[in-house]
Amino acid sequence: MVTISTTDDAILGDIEIAATPETVFKALTDPVQAAQWWGDSKAYRADKWEIDLRVGGAWTSKGTSADGSTFEVKGEYLQIDPPHLLEYTWNASFGGPAAASVVRWELSPSATGTRIKLTHSGLKEQPQAKFMYSNGWPGVMGWLKSYIENKAA
């Protein structure tokens, strides 16, 4: 189950996944795997990924929404500490003009596998984006969990 909360500036997500932090980190950073789990036919599918996994390296995801429109999200890696931390800027082509925000994934071992804490910050001046992303991150985290746990089964 995904837990989501918000602050003035950020969206906070929390989930447990029955897999090692190494497995989760790989699913977040391998473009082949990301294309397999990020999205579904009811919402959108981010099925084209380019990842230069190094601090300062760029990443881009491209996909198609359920209505057939295309989108792109891109950014730059700020912090990488496999398999515990991944942080990057987030610039989306949808939702109108917006300043860059920051997505941070913190992975820690738990009794059942891995606990993920997600923080999407830099949203204080972007209330529409904050609302949209607070509704979007539960799906993303759920897709990740389903992909990893079903793959391992």
C-alpha angles and dihedrals in degrees: 000000000000119000116202128186134163140218128191090276108022153040115228122202131185130187141155120226124192096232139078121278087246091059093047093046091051091051089053096048107032109090092209092054095041090056089054099054111022103098143353138230093263097059115011141304125230097201104155117067134174115186129182096184104205134094104280091019120130129238130192133184124190129186151142129263123224088259091057097254117134127231142183132207120187143164149142130271113249102175132012123179108159124245098002110048140029122171129173144156118261124214116170127192091214130073096042130278112335139165119253115274130193130244119200125188116194115189123191132171115258137181090266099037121281134001113209123201112191122193122186105187139172093065102117093105093039107067095161092051090046091053092047094047093045086060093042104048095065088060094047093049091046092051090051092050093046093047095050098041094044091046091054093048 
